[in-house]
Amino acid sequence: MSKEAFRAIEKLQKREHLLQTMRHRLETGRITEEVFSQSVADIDKTYRLTAAEQAAYDQYIIRKAQSK
């Protein structure tokens, strides 16, 4: 696995964890819809993959699927 693909997977995992945390906070009433929406936008912006990371991740997924 390339460094770029590894970085992409780490970003995607961190992003998913933070989104799950924010959804839980919304469901339990700890935050408002407005705060949730802003937080999701911030998370998406912070953990957006670069073009190189996206390409490396796509190649990794293709190779992983072909090895099955």
N, C-alpha and C positions, 0 to 999 in steps of 0.2 A: 504494500500500500504506500502510495506517495505521501510526502509531507502535506501537500495541498489537500489530498483526500482525507487524511487524518484530521487536519484542521477543520475541514468542512463538516465532518461527522461530529467533532466536538462542539462546533457552533450549533449544529442542528439539535444535538442532545440538550445543550444548555438552553436553547430557545424553547424547546418543548417543555422542559422542566419549569421554566419561568412562566410559560403560558398556563400550564396546569395549576401552578401556585396562584396565579391571578384569577383563574376560573373558580378555584376553591374559595378564595377570598370574596369574590362576587357572590357566590352561592350562599355563603355563610353570613352575608350582610356586612362584612368588614369594610367593603369599599362600595362606592356608587358606580353606576353604569358609566358615568362620565370619566371617573378615575380609571376604570377598567379599560375603556376605549383608548385613553391617552397612554396608559401603560402598555397596551398591546402595540400601539404605533411605535412607542419608544423601543420595545423589545424587537420588533421587526426591523427597525432602522439599525439598531446596534448589532444584531446577529444576522444581517443580510450577507449572503455569500458573495464573494468577489467573483468576477468572471472566471478567473483561474481556478478558484475553489469549486465553482459549479461544474466546470469542465472536468476536473479531476474526479469529482464525486460521480458524475455521469459515467465516466469511464470505469470507475470502480464498480458501480452497480451493474453495468453491462458485463464486465468480466465475471462478477459474482454470479450473475444469472446464467452465463454460458458454462460455468464450471459445474453447475448442477446437473 
